[in-house]
Amino acid sequence: MEAVHEAMAEQLVAGGAHLDGIYYCPHSSSDGCRCRKPSLGMLESAARDLQLDVGRSFVVGDRYGDLEMARRAGAKGIMVRTGYGAGEMEWHAASWQHTPDFVADDLEVAVDWILEQMR
């Protein structure tokens, strides 16, 4: 996991971005922890550590659980079609109670939309 996080951070730095933190849940879905999405544990930790206003934040993800976490927290949820995103959208299309605030073809489009929203 650390190697993946290091590679991701290096790619972001190469593109002119940086990470203030990385939060992840090491548990399985059967563990019943507070950090596994769509629970709010990781988001609450990040908000506390980084003094984030979650209501003015964006959650970008490729899973239904990412968007459900965003909704529960009062953040904007963005679904990217990359990774599991396209399949998740197809799988959950009929059952989604709350649609994403935005659907992006990839992370770059998601970032552009976020920057536009912040203007």
GIUR-V556573 format. One record per residue. NEAR is the number of other C-alpha atoms within 8 Angstrom. Layout:
BEGIN
near-><NEAR/NEAR>
END
This chain:
BEGIN
near-><4/5/6/7/9/8/8/8/10/8/8/11/9/7/6/6/7/7/7/5/5/6/6/6/7/4/7/6/6/4/6/6/6/8/10/14/10/10/9/13/9/14/7/8/8/12/11/8/7/7/7/9/7/10/8/7/9/11/11/11/12/14/10/10/8/14/16/12/12/13/11/9/9/8/13/13/16/15/14/16/14/10/7/9/13/11/8/12/10/7/7/9/8/5/5/7/4/6/5/10/7/8/10/11/9/9/9/6/9/15/8/8/8/9/8/7/6/5/4>
END
